[in-house]
Structure formats: C-alpha cells, structure tokens
C-alpha cells in the first residue's frame, strides 16, 4: 500500500520560472515530511523538511507547504535553474517509527533554457 | 561532519552467488542505519533498519539479510542471489534514539545487476 504518492512522474519547466511538485499521503500518523533530490547513479540528497506543527518552511529557493487537512504537501522552487533537473522524492515519517521514511515514486524535473 | 561510505559502487553477480554490501558512517555515534532499494523507475523501498548493534528489523520478506557488527557499520547480504535482487541499493543514517524529526542521509548507492 503506497502511503506517499507523487502522481506526476515528470515536470518540465522553463529556467527562471517556478517549479511546483506535489505529494499526497494517506497515513494520518505522519508528522514529519521531507523532500529529497536525486541525480542518476547517486544517493538522494536532503533538501528541506517540515514538521506537522507548521504549514510552511522556506530555505533559499525552496519552500515546502503542508496542508494537513488535505494530507497534501508541495515543494516550490523559485527560480528554477538548470542544475535543478533531477528526480525529486517526497518522504514522510511518524514520530514512533524510528525515523523510517516512506517515499513517493518521485517526479522527474527537467529545467529547460 | 558526518560522512557515509558505501561500496562497491557497481556490482555484477551471477544468479545463485552470494552478496555482501558494506556501509560505514563516520562522525557520529549511535546512528540509526537503514538499507533501501530502488527498483528501476520506482521509489525507494525500505528493506532493513537498525537502532543499535545487533538490532535488525526487516520491513519486507525477501532473499536478503542485514547485520550490524559495529556501531557504525551496516552490511547487506544474501546467500544466493535471485534475478529479482537487481536494483540500486542505498544505505542511510539518521540521528539515533531521542532525536526526532531527523532527516536520513544517504550514501551514493550500489548498482547491483544479477545476471
């Protein structure tokens, strides 16, 4: 059972514009959410996280929004740069889960000049 | 600073052969350790996690096993590989017990091809 879902397998965006990646979850026990970026043949790199007590967290060009009632989170990248082309994974965990993360299937982002 | 080392980077093994992938973490003590697998075109699936030496929990039934002989060493093994064991294997660590809401940090992975 997929508890974290990324329904868009790919996203193409023009350099300088905003990239918006979406993620939905089903487990109401999740209280910590993360976004990772992954290049081919490399491990995922942690980007940004948010706990369930917040609805927004910002770090430079990256902002994560959390809508608990809708069980939905999104990642905004502004402005998008060519180096942002990668696969982005949404992940979630619950406090009592020993840090185990459940991952979505990923969204391939391509930033075009 | 903390670093995680995982090797080998790539591995081609015949069906029925044994497997041993190793992962070590530096710069931290008592980490939680994890093995994930990414099958082609799919997300990351948690295989094993460990909260201490000798303490291993398996998330999915499979042909693999894990061991943690030292605090910062995590090993993924198989006695006889199957074709379905092919994939990209990732080791990760996070801060241990008492550290909530701590991100996982991944190694660079091992691409395993079983032929």
Interface residues (C-beta under 8 A of the other chain):
Chain A: X4 X6 X31 X32 X34 X36 X41 X42 X43 X44 X45 X46 X49 X51 X89 X91 X95 X98 X99 X100 X101 X102 X103 X104 X105 X106
Chain B: X6 X32 X34 X36 X42 X43 X44 X45 X46 X49 X51 X57 X59 X90 X92 X94 X95 X100 X101 X102 X103 X104 X105 X106 X107 X108 X109 X111
